[in-house]
Amino acid sequence: MTGSRAPEPFPWDAAMAAGLGTLRLAPSVFWAMTPCELEAALRGAYGFGAQPTPMSRCDLAALMEAYPD
């Protein structure tokens, strides 16, 4: 297939560092988790992966009106 890229390999080093090092999970617990469960645990503990909702145009306009400087 011309123009297609191979998918990136799973970042096992980062996942193990996060699960075993940052969260201090037991190896048996870490290896029993799915990547989605690991991401949820990190997000719950440290907010990793959480994305704030962008400000709407209406909110921005109200903010600019309140603080016109």
Secondary structure, DSSP 8 states (H G I E B T S, - for coil): -TT--------HHHHHIIIIIIS---HHHHHHS-HHHHHHHHHHHH-TT-------HHHHHHHHHHS--
